[in-house]
Amino acid sequence: MSVLFYLGVILLSGLFFGRLVKHIKLPNVTGYLLAGLLLGPYITGILKADLVAELDVLSEIALGFIAFSIGSEFKLSYFKRVGITPVVIAVCEGLGAVAAVAVAMLLAGEPLPFALVIGAIASATAPAATIMVIKQYRAKGPLTQTLLSVVALDDAVALIAFGFSVAIAGTLQNAGGESSLLLSILSPVLEVVLAAVIGGALALAFTIPLRFFKKSSNRLCIAVAFIFLAAALADWAGASALLTTMVMGAVLVNICKSANEIMQLADSVTGPIFMMFFVISGAELNLSVLPTIGLVGVLYVVARVIGKWLGATAGAVLMKSDPAIKKYLGPTLIPQAGVAIGLTLVAQEVVPQYAQVIRAVVLCGTFIYEIIGPMVAKICLQRAGEILPENL
């Protein structure tokens, strides 16, 4: 059967399950994930594993648009008003997750290298599901703005924390000398710098065709082209595609007067793309890993949430943030997906003897976090008064 047939099935099933979960007051994204889970290779098998892998390009496109949208929140006017608050909170919640998971593993009797590596993976947060909840319910307010900034910064914090943890774990296992240690520490820092350079350069280049093309349809084509270029060039250079596209959006919104129009145009085409992305993400969730995780998996799932929550609250208290941010930001940072799964591939080179356990635990955590994360985010934003009753 043609791929187009399956894309049609994906969209219709997403629509149906999105409407279905709405009746029990759940966000649409939860319905999309459930649709994918049901259609995927681990339940009905309507979407085969090789087809899901073939559709990965849709995931890259969706994440590019999501990262571009998040980057647009980095307006200098906003940071002049709030200062370094989002940066401090992002560092605190990221390191909070690392510390909580690592300590939980050590208390369970796991070796230090394993605890450090899986703790570092815990710091990663997936922005996609949270952004979808914000868009669906048109959430606005200090909590929403801080959340958008923190999830954008989280990727960089996770990469750097992982670099340090991997370096220490490798040294503890005598996996390398001083040069290996130095490279492990510098690698994620260089990745962040490279993403910033490529993203910034693309943002400057983005403004050039905008001078000659004024029609909305042409400007939409320019936006899509640069989002694709950002992801492709980042992959080619070995940088984070998410960070690169975020930086491009962040620089563009500060140097281009028509940036808001560009962002609205980009948003206008994302509906079906995001729906397909989340249905495919649901199809990738492997139920068979659930029985394999044991105590380590349970500790990881629980300790990561506690670490994120306490870290975000500590950062908000330290920076004297709005009471809603102190109370509700932590739980909105639950979702975890792509970056964490990617880091498990690096982890298997550092602690190969634990690779299978780490991957099973992170995959299981992804399944749980992606299902409950959007529900928790909606509840928190609602209780903070940033979702109006008429938008429910």
MARKOLMAR-856790 format. One record per residue (C-alpha): y negated, z negated, x; residue number from 1. Coordinates in pm, 1 decimal, padded with zeros to 6 digits. Layout:
+----------+----------+----------+------+
:    north :       up :     east : pami :
+----------+----------+----------+------+
:        Y :        Z :        X :  NUM :
...
+----------+----------+----------+------+
END
This chain:
+----------+----------+----------+------+
:    north :       up :     east : pami :
+----------+----------+----------+------+
:  00000.0 :  00000.0 :  00000.0 :    1 :
: -00353.2 :  00082.1 :  00120.6 :    2 :
: -00569.4 : -00186.5 :  00281.1 :    3 :
: -00831.4 : -00103.9 :  00015.3 :    4 :
: -00585.9 : -00218.2 : -00252.6 :    5 :
: -00550.1 : -00557.9 : -00084.0 :    6 :
: -00927.7 : -00588.9 : -00042.1 :    7 :
: -00960.5 : -00533.7 : -00417.0 :    8 :
: -00695.3 : -00799.1 : -00483.3 :    9 :
: -00873.2 : -01038.5 : -00246.1 :   10 :
: -01208.4 : -00995.9 : -00423.5 :   11 :
: -01065.6 : -01027.6 : -00776.3 :   12 :
: -00856.1 : -01332.5 : -00687.0 :   13 :
: -01161.0 : -01490.0 : -00520.3 :   14 :
: -01366.5 : -01433.2 : -00834.7 :   15 :
: -01094.2 : -01577.1 : -01058.8 :   16 :
: -01027.2 : -01889.8 : -00853.0 :   17 :
: -01399.4 : -01942.4 : -00787.4 :   18 :
: -01457.1 : -01954.8 : -01162.5 :   19 :
: -01143.7 : -02166.1 : -01217.0 :   20 :
: -01249.6 : -02447.0 : -00980.8 :   21 :
: -01600.4 : -02441.7 : -01126.8 :   22 :
: -01454.0 : -02589.1 : -01446.7 :   23 :
: -01347.0 : -02898.5 : -01249.0 :   24 :
: -01685.5 : -02921.1 : -01072.0 :   25 :
: -01565.4 : -02793.3 : -00732.6 :   26 :
: -01759.6 : -02549.1 : -00510.1 :   27 :
: -01667.2 : -02179.6 : -00526.5 :   28 :
: -01557.7 : -02180.5 : -00161.9 :   29 :
: -01272.6 : -02420.5 : -00247.8 :   30 :
: -01148.8 : -02167.1 : -00504.5 :   31 :
: -01167.4 : -01885.6 : -00248.1 :   32 :
: -00960.5 : -02088.6 :  00000.6 :   33 :
: -00703.7 : -02175.4 : -00267.5 :   34 :
: -00679.8 : -01807.0 : -00368.6 :   35 :
: -00607.3 : -01710.6 : -00009.4 :   36 :
: -00356.7 : -01992.5 :  00031.3 :   37 :
: -00168.6 : -01876.1 : -00279.0 :   38 :
: -00173.8 : -01506.2 : -00182.7 :   39 :
: -00102.4 : -01570.3 :  00185.3 :   40 :
:  00216.9 : -01531.9 :  00387.5 :   41 :
:  00310.3 : -01900.1 :  00355.9 :   42 :
:  00338.4 : -01909.7 : -00027.6 :   43 :
:  00371.4 : -01581.9 : -00223.0 :   44 :
:  00350.1 : -01344.9 :  00073.1 :   45 :
:  00135.1 : -01093.7 : -00118.6 :   46 :
: -00090.9 : -01085.4 :  00188.4 :   47 :
:  00144.4 : -01040.0 :  00484.6 :   48 :
:  00072.1 : -01205.1 :  00819.7 :   49 :
:  00013.1 : -00870.4 :  00994.5 :   50 :
: -00234.2 : -00763.9 :  00723.3 :   51 :
: -00423.7 : -01093.9 :  00752.8 :   52 :
: -00445.5 : -01040.2 :  01129.9 :   53 :
: -00565.5 : -00682.3 :  01070.5 :   54 :
: -00848.6 : -00811.4 :  00850.0 :   55 :
: -00985.4 : -01038.8 :  01123.9 :   56 :
: -01278.8 : -00802.1 :  01167.9 :   57 :
: -01407.3 : -00918.3 :  00825.8 :   58 :
: -01406.8 : -01275.8 :  00955.9 :   59 :
: -01612.7 : -01169.6 :  01258.4 :   60 :
: -01862.5 : -00990.7 :  01033.1 :   61 :
: -01893.6 : -01288.8 :  00796.1 :   62 :
: -01940.3 : -01536.0 :  01081.8 :   63 :
: -02207.8 : -01306.3 :  01228.1 :   64 :
: -02408.3 : -01316.1 :  00903.6 :   65 :
: -02358.1 : -01693.7 :  00872.9 :   66 :
: -02475.6 : -01754.8 :  01230.0 :   67 :
: -02778.3 : -01526.4 :  01178.9 :   68 :
: -02870.3 : -01721.0 :  00864.1 :   69 :
: -02836.8 : -02057.5 :  01040.6 :   70 :
: -03051.0 : -01935.9 :  01329.7 :   71 :
: -03332.2 : -01858.2 :  01087.8 :   72 :
: -03364.3 : -02233.3 :  01019.8 :   73 :
: -03487.2 : -02291.9 :  01377.0 :   74 :
: -03854.6 : -02240.1 :  01304.2 :   75 :
: -04090.1 : -02394.5 :  01560.0 :   76 :
: -04300.3 : -02532.4 :  01273.6 :   77 :
: -03994.8 : -02731.1 :  01158.6 :   78 :
: -03924.5 : -02871.5 :  01506.2 :   79 :
: -04291.3 : -02959.6 :  01555.4 :   80 :
: -04257.8 : -03167.8 :  01240.6 :   81 :
: -03921.5 : -03335.5 :  01310.5 :   82 :
: -03918.0 : -03330.7 :  01692.0 :   83 :
: -03582.7 : -03362.1 :  01870.5 :   84 :
: -03417.4 : -03544.8 :  01580.4 :   85 :
: -03155.0 : -03272.0 :  01504.7 :   86 :
: -03066.5 : -03246.7 :  01875.0 :   87 :
: -03011.3 : -03622.7 :  01908.6 :   88 :
: -02805.4 : -03635.6 :  01587.7 :   89 :
: -02593.0 : -03336.1 :  01695.3 :   90 :
: -02516.5 : -03498.6 :  02031.2 :   91 :
: -02437.4 : -03834.9 :  01867.4 :   92 :
: -02205.6 : -03693.3 :  01599.0 :   93 :
: -02029.1 : -03465.7 :  01848.8 :   94 :
: -01970.2 : -03741.0 :  02105.1 :   95 :
: -01883.6 : -03982.5 :  01822.3 :   96 :
: -01592.0 : -03757.6 :  01722.6 :   97 :
: -01479.1 : -03722.1 :  02085.6 :   98 :
: -01483.0 : -04099.0 :  02141.7 :   99 :
: -01319.9 : -04193.5 :  01809.8 :  100 :
: -01030.0 : -03948.4 :  01844.0 :  101 :
: -00974.1 : -04018.9 :  02215.1 :  102 :
: -00966.0 : -04397.1 :  02157.7 :  103 :
: -00731.4 : -04355.0 :  01857.9 :  104 :
: -00490.8 : -04149.5 :  02071.8 :  105 :
: -00496.9 : -04404.2 :  02355.7 :  106 :
: -00426.8 : -04687.2 :  02111.5 :  107 :
: -00130.2 : -04484.9 :  01983.2 :  108 :
:  00007.5 : -04477.2 :  02338.4 :  109 :
: -00079.8 : -04116.0 :  02421.7 :  110 :
: -00173.2 : -04027.5 :  02783.9 :  111 :
: -00541.1 : -04001.7 :  02883.6 :  112 :
: -00546.3 : -03622.2 :  02955.5 :  113 :
: -00408.6 : -03549.6 :  02607.3 :  114 :
: -00653.7 : -03793.8 :  02444.9 :  115 :
: -00952.5 : -03639.3 :  02624.1 :  116 :
: -00865.6 : -03279.3 :  02537.8 :  117 :
: -00784.8 : -03333.4 :  02169.5 :  118 :
: -01088.1 : -03563.0 :  02140.3 :  119 :
: -01314.2 : -03286.4 :  02270.8 :  120 :
: -01168.2 : -03036.4 :  02022.7 :  121 :
: -01252.3 : -03284.3 :  01743.7 :  122 :
: -01624.9 : -03246.7 :  01812.9 :  123 :
: -01634.8 : -02888.7 :  01678.4 :  124 :
: -01766.3 : -02835.4 :  01324.0 :  125 :
: -01733.4 : -02514.6 :  01120.3 :  126 :
: -02061.3 : -02417.2 :  00950.0 :  127 :
: -01931.0 : -02150.2 :  00711.2 :  128 :
: -01802.8 : -02364.8 :  00422.6 :  129 :
: -02107.6 : -02594.0 :  00433.8 :  130 :
: -02348.4 : -02298.2 :  00427.5 :  131 :
: -02168.2 : -02156.1 :  00124.2 :  132 :
: -02209.9 : -02484.2 : -00065.4 :  133 :
: -02581.4 : -02495.8 :  00022.2 :  134 :
: -02629.1 : -02135.4 : -00094.9 :  135 :
: -02427.3 : -02174.8 : -00416.2 :  136 :
: -02614.9 : -02483.2 : -00534.9 :  137 :
: -02952.5 : -02386.7 : -00376.8 :  138 :
: -02974.7 : -02724.4 : -00206.3 :  139 :
: -03316.1 : -02811.0 : -00060.5 :  140 :
: -03455.2 : -03118.7 :  00112.0 :  141 :
: -03454.7 : -03314.9 :  00439.3 :  142 :
: -03076.5 : -03364.5 :  00439.0 :  143 :
: -03012.2 : -02991.7 :  00388.2 :  144 :
: -03256.4 : -02889.7 :  00661.8 :  145 :
: -03116.7 : -03142.9 :  00908.6 :  146 :
: -02759.8 : -03040.2 :  00823.8 :  147 :
: -02836.0 : -02672.9 :  00893.3 :  148 :
: -02992.9 : -02759.9 :  01229.9 :  149 :
: -02711.7 : -02996.1 :  01331.4 :  150 :
: -02427.1 : -02753.9 :  01250.9 :  151 :
: -02608.6 : -02486.9 :  01450.6 :  152 :
: -02639.3 : -02714.2 :  01755.3 :  153 :
: -02287.8 : -02852.1 :  01712.4 :  154 :
: -02122.7 : -02543.7 :  01862.3 :  155 :
: -02308.6 : -02589.7 :  02191.0 :  156 :
: -02236.9 : -02964.4 :  02200.1 :  157 :
: -01865.2 : -02901.5 :  02133.7 :  158 :
: -01836.8 : -02640.3 :  02410.1 :  159 :
: -02006.7 : -02861.7 :  02670.4 :  160 :
: -01808.5 : -03172.8 :  02569.5 :  161 :
: -01488.3 : -02970.2 :  02589.2 :  162 :
: -01580.3 : -02843.1 :  02936.1 :  163 :
: -01627.9 : -03194.5 :  03070.9 :  164 :
: -01311.0 : -03323.7 :  02903.7 :  165 :
: -01098.5 : -03036.7 :  03033.0 :  166 :
: -01236.1 : -03087.2 :  03383.8 :  167 :
: -01148.7 : -03457.7 :  03382.5 :  168 :
: -00806.1 : -03395.5 :  03225.4 :  169 :
: -00727.9 : -03127.3 :  03483.3 :  170 :
: -00827.7 : -03357.1 :  03769.4 :  171 :
: -00618.4 : -03644.0 :  03631.0 :  172 :
: -00318.5 : -03412.9 :  03632.0 :  173 :
: -00400.1 : -03285.0 :  03981.7 :  174 :
: -00442.8 : -02940.3 :  03828.5 :  175 :
: -00717.0 : -02837.5 :  04068.1 :  176 :
: -00955.0 : -02938.3 :  04341.9 :  177 :
: -01330.8 : -02982.4 :  04351.3 :  178 :
: -01403.2 : -02616.5 :  04284.6 :  179 :
: -01176.5 : -02626.0 :  03977.9 :  180 :
: -01354.4 : -02936.7 :  03850.4 :  181 :
: -01698.9 : -02785.0 :  03907.9 :  182 :
: -01605.5 : -02456.8 :  03739.8 :  183 :
: -01457.6 : -02636.1 :  03438.5 :  184 :
: -01780.7 : -02832.2 :  03392.2 :  185 :
: -02014.7 : -02538.8 :  03452.3 :  186 :
: -01822.3 : -02280.3 :  03248.1 :  187 :
: -01929.2 : -02397.7 :  02899.1 :  188 :
: -02285.9 : -02458.3 :  03019.3 :  189 :
: -02299.6 : -02102.7 :  03151.5 :  190 :
: -02152.2 : -01977.5 :  02823.8 :  191 :
: -02433.7 : -02144.3 :  02627.8 :  192 :
: -02698.3 : -02004.2 :  02867.9 :  193 :
: -02545.9 : -01655.7 :  02848.3 :  194 :
: -02544.7 : -01668.9 :  02467.2 :  195 :
: -02912.5 : -01772.3 :  02471.9 :  196 :
: -03008.0 : -01487.2 :  02706.9 :  197 :
: -02822.0 : -01217.6 :  02509.9 :  198 :
: -02942.2 : -01351.2 :  02173.2 :  199 :
: -03303.4 : -01374.9 :  02291.3 :  200 :
: -03300.3 : -01023.8 :  02438.4 :  201 :
: -03153.0 : -00879.1 :  02118.7 :  202 :
: -03417.7 : -01054.8 :  01907.7 :  203 :
: -03691.1 : -00889.1 :  02115.9 :  204 :
: -03517.0 : -00551.9 :  02081.8 :  205 :
: -03478.0 : -00614.0 :  01705.4 :  206 :
: -03856.2 : -00603.1 :  01656.9 :  207 :
: -03887.2 : -00251.5 :  01802.8 :  208 :
: -03724.5 : -00045.1 :  01523.1 :  209 :
: -03894.2 : -00268.4 :  01265.2 :  210 :
: -04226.9 : -00113.4 :  01367.1 :  211 :
: -04108.3 :  00233.5 :  01262.5 :  212 :
: -03886.2 :  00157.6 :  00962.0 :  213 :
: -04055.7 : -00014.9 :  00667.8 :  214 :
: -03820.4 :  00062.7 :  00378.1 :  215 :
: -03591.1 : -00223.8 :  00275.5 :  216 :
: -03276.4 : -00008.4 :  00296.8 :  217 :
: -03358.8 :  00093.3 :  00655.8 :  218 :
: -03439.9 : -00261.5 :  00757.5 :  219 :
: -03110.8 : -00381.2 :  00613.2 :  220 :
: -02931.5 : -00125.0 :  00830.8 :  221 :
: -03120.0 : -00255.0 :  01135.5 :  222 :
: -03022.7 : -00615.2 :  01055.9 :  223 :
: -02653.3 : -00527.9 :  01011.9 :  224 :
: -02655.1 : -00319.9 :  01330.6 :  225 :
: -02801.3 : -00603.6 :  01539.5 :  226 :
: -02564.1 : -00863.7 :  01393.1 :  227 :
: -02272.6 : -00637.3 :  01492.1 :  228 :
: -02422.9 : -00576.8 :  01837.1 :  229 :
: -02476.3 : -00948.6 :  01897.3 :  230 :
: -02112.8 : -01032.9 :  01820.3 :  231 :
: -01979.3 : -00738.8 :  02024.6 :  232 :
: -02196.9 : -00800.3 :  02331.4 :  233 :
: -02116.4 : -01172.7 :  02326.1 :  234 :
: -01741.4 : -01099.1 :  02320.5 :  235 :
: -01781.5 : -00846.4 :  02601.2 :  236 :
: -01980.2 : -01091.4 :  02816.8 :  237 :
: -01750.8 : -01387.0 :  02745.2 :  238 :
: -02015.6 : -01582.4 :  02551.0 :  239 :
: -01991.4 : -01745.3 :  02208.1 :  240 :
: -02055.8 : -01484.5 :  01936.9 :  241 :
: -02169.2 : -01759.1 :  01696.5 :  242 :
: -02423.6 : -01902.9 :  01941.8 :  243 :
: -02549.7 : -01557.3 :  02041.3 :  244 :
: -02615.3 : -01451.1 :  01681.8 :  245 :
: -02772.2 : -01790.2 :  01601.0 :  246 :
: -03011.4 : -01755.9 :  01894.9 :  247 :
: -03101.2 : -01402.2 :  01787.4 :  248 :
: -03188.3 : -01529.6 :  01438.3 :  249 :
: -03379.0 : -01828.1 :  01578.7 :  250 :
: -03592.4 : -01619.9 :  01817.0 :  251 :
: -03653.7 : -01347.7 :  01557.9 :  252 :
: -03780.4 : -01592.0 :  01294.4 :  253 :
: -04038.2 : -01721.4 :  01542.2 :  254 :
: -04166.3 : -01391.0 :  01680.5 :  255 :
: -04150.2 : -01156.8 :  01382.0 :  256 :
: -04380.5 : -01180.3 :  01079.1 :  257 :
: -04132.7 : -00997.0 :  00854.6 :  258 :
: -03836.5 : -01218.7 :  00956.3 :  259 :
: -03814.2 : -01383.7 :  00612.9 :  260 :
: -03784.1 : -01041.8 :  00448.8 :  261 :
: -03507.6 : -00948.3 :  00696.0 :  262 :
: -03317.0 : -01270.8 :  00618.6 :  263 :
: -03339.9 : -01204.4 :  00242.8 :  264 :
: -03213.4 : -00849.3 :  00292.3 :  265 :
: -02920.2 : -00974.5 :  00502.3 :  266 :
: -02836.6 : -01234.4 :  00235.8 :  267 :
: -02832.7 : -00966.5 : -00034.2 :  268 :
: -02513.9 : -00805.2 :  00102.9 :  269 :
: -02318.3 : -01116.1 :  00198.6 :  270 :
: -02161.9 : -01205.6 : -00140.2 :  271 :
: -01842.3 : -00996.4 : -00119.5 :  272 :
: -01822.3 : -01037.8 :  00261.0 :  273 :
: -01822.8 : -01417.6 :  00239.1 :  274 :
: -01575.4 : -01416.0 : -00049.4 :  275 :
: -01329.3 : -01199.1 :  00145.1 :  276 :
: -01379.7 : -01415.0 :  00455.0 :  277 :
: -01284.3 : -01736.9 :  00277.3 :  278 :
: -00988.3 : -01584.6 :  00092.0 :  279 :
: -00858.8 : -01452.5 :  00425.9 :  280 :
: -00924.9 : -01794.3 :  00584.8 :  281 :
: -00718.0 : -01952.6 :  00308.1 :  282 :
: -00435.8 : -01705.1 :  00374.5 :  283 :
: -00434.2 : -01813.6 :  00739.2 :  284 :
: -00380.2 : -02181.5 :  00651.5 :  285 :
: -00021.1 : -02257.2 :  00749.4 :  286 :
:  00138.9 : -02517.6 :  00522.6 :  287 :
:  00447.9 : -02537.1 :  00743.0 :  288 :
:  00259.6 : -02738.4 :  01008.7 :  289 :
:  00195.6 : -03029.9 :  00771.7 :  290 :
:  00532.5 : -03205.5 :  00819.1 :  291 :
:  00515.2 : -03169.7 :  01199.9 :  292 :
:  00202.2 : -03367.7 :  01281.7 :  293 :
:  00327.2 : -03727.4 :  01251.0 :  294 :
:  00113.2 : -04027.2 :  01351.2 :  295 :
: -00094.5 : -03827.1 :  01601.5 :  296 :
: -00202.9 : -03585.4 :  01327.4 :  297 :
: -00293.2 : -03859.8 :  01081.6 :  298 :
: -00496.7 : -04041.7 :  01348.0 :  299 :
: -00675.5 : -03719.8 :  01442.3 :  300 :
: -00769.6 : -03633.6 :  01083.4 :  301 :
: -00896.6 : -03985.7 :  01004.9 :  302 :
: -01057.2 : -04072.8 :  01341.1 :  303 :
: -01253.6 : -03745.3 :  01358.6 :  304 :
: -01414.8 : -03810.2 :  01019.5 :  305 :
: -01498.8 : -04169.9 :  01118.2 :  306 :
: -01642.3 : -04055.7 :  01453.7 :  307 :
: -01857.7 : -03782.3 :  01296.2 :  308 :
: -01981.1 : -04020.2 :  01027.3 :  309 :
: -02066.9 : -04309.7 :  01260.6 :  310 :
: -02217.2 : -04076.6 :  01523.4 :  311 :
: -02439.7 : -03895.3 :  01273.3 :  312 :
: -02550.9 : -04224.6 :  01118.5 :  313 :
: -02626.1 : -04375.7 :  01461.3 :  314 :
: -02830.6 : -04070.1 :  01560.2 :  315 :
: -03022.6 : -04076.3 :  01230.4 :  316 :
: -03093.5 : -04450.1 :  01264.0 :  317 :
: -03202.2 : -04405.4 :  01626.6 :  318 :
: -03447.9 : -04131.2 :  01526.2 :  319 :
: -03562.5 : -04321.4 :  01211.3 :  320 :
: -03463.6 : -04034.0 :  00984.7 :  321 :
: -03486.0 : -04012.4 :  00607.6 :  322 :
: -03253.6 : -04265.3 :  00431.7 :  323 :
: -03056.6 : -03977.5 :  00273.2 :  324 :
: -02983.3 : -03837.0 :  00620.7 :  325 :
: -02860.8 : -04175.2 :  00746.4 :  326 :
: -02634.5 : -04218.3 :  00446.6 :  327 :
: -02498.2 : -03871.7 :  00372.3 :  328 :
: -02518.3 : -03646.0 :  00680.8 :  329 :
: -02193.6 : -03766.9 :  00841.8 :  330 :
: -01954.6 : -03669.5 :  00559.9 :  331 :
: -02106.6 : -03320.1 :  00532.8 :  332 :
: -01984.5 : -03244.0 :  00887.9 :  333 :
: -01612.9 : -03257.6 :  00797.7 :  334 :
: -01520.6 : -02882.3 :  00797.3 :  335 :
: -01349.5 : -02750.9 :  01110.8 :  336 :
: -01203.4 : -02405.7 :  01177.4 :  337 :
: -01250.3 : -02115.7 :  01420.3 :  338 :
: -01406.6 : -02277.7 :  01727.4 :  339 :
: -01156.2 : -02566.1 :  01725.4 :  340 :
: -00859.3 : -02328.2 :  01693.7 :  341 :
: -01001.0 : -02119.6 :  01978.1 :  342 :
: -01029.9 : -02428.7 :  02199.1 :  343 :
: -00659.8 : -02505.9 :  02145.6 :  344 :
: -00581.8 : -02181.0 :  02331.7 :  345 :
: -00781.7 : -02304.3 :  02631.0 :  346 :
: -00620.7 : -02647.7 :  02604.1 :  347 :
: -00272.9 : -02502.7 :  02647.7 :  348 :
: -00370.8 : -02393.4 :  02999.8 :  349 :
: -00496.0 : -02741.3 :  03092.7 :  350 :
: -00230.3 : -02958.6 :  02927.8 :  351 :
:  00052.3 : -02708.3 :  02859.6 :  352 :
:  00304.4 : -02985.5 :  02792.9 :  353 :
:  00098.6 : -03095.0 :  02489.5 :  354 :
: -00008.0 : -02746.6 :  02371.1 :  355 :
:  00231.2 : -02729.8 :  02076.3 :  356 :
:  00131.9 : -03073.9 :  01944.7 :  357 :
: -00241.2 : -03005.8 :  01986.0 :  358 :
: -00219.5 : -02672.6 :  01802.9 :  359 :
: -00012.2 : -02819.1 :  01516.8 :  360 :
: -00252.2 : -03112.8 :  01476.3 :  361 :
: -00567.3 : -02895.6 :  01482.3 :  362 :
: -00419.5 : -02639.8 :  01240.0 :  363 :
: -00321.8 : -02917.5 :  01002.1 :  364 :
: -00666.1 : -03075.0 :  01035.9 :  365 :
: -00825.3 : -02737.1 :  00963.8 :  366 :
: -00623.7 : -02705.1 :  00643.3 :  367 :
: -00725.3 : -03052.6 :  00521.1 :  368 :
: -01089.9 : -03031.2 :  00630.5 :  369 :
: -01148.8 : -02683.9 :  00485.7 :  370 :
: -01011.2 : -02789.4 :  00146.0 :  371 :
: -01190.7 : -03125.8 :  00114.0 :  372 :
: -01502.4 : -03046.3 :  00321.7 :  373 :
: -01688.1 : -02833.6 :  00063.3 :  374 :
: -01620.2 : -03089.8 : -00212.6 :  375 :
: -01755.7 : -03374.9 :  00002.0 :  376 :
: -02061.3 : -03169.9 :  00105.9 :  377 :
: -02143.4 : -03096.6 : -00258.4 :  378 :
: -02111.6 : -03464.5 : -00357.8 :  379 :
: -02332.4 : -03578.9 : -00067.8 :  380 :
: -02605.3 : -03321.5 : -00133.3 :  381 :
: -02596.3 : -03405.6 : -00503.7 :  382 :
: -02624.9 : -03780.4 : -00444.6 :  383 :
: -02910.6 : -03719.3 : -00202.5 :  384 :
: -03093.9 : -03547.8 : -00488.9 :  385 :
: -03105.5 : -03211.2 : -00311.2 :  386 :
: -02903.6 : -03022.3 : -00573.0 :  387 :
: -03090.0 : -02989.4 : -00898.3 :  388 :
: -02890.1 : -03044.0 : -01221.7 :  389 :
: -02966.3 : -02691.9 : -01343.7 :  390 :
: -02803.1 : -02547.0 : -01026.6 :  391 :
: -02469.5 : -02721.0 : -01085.4 :  392 :
+----------+----------+----------+------+
END
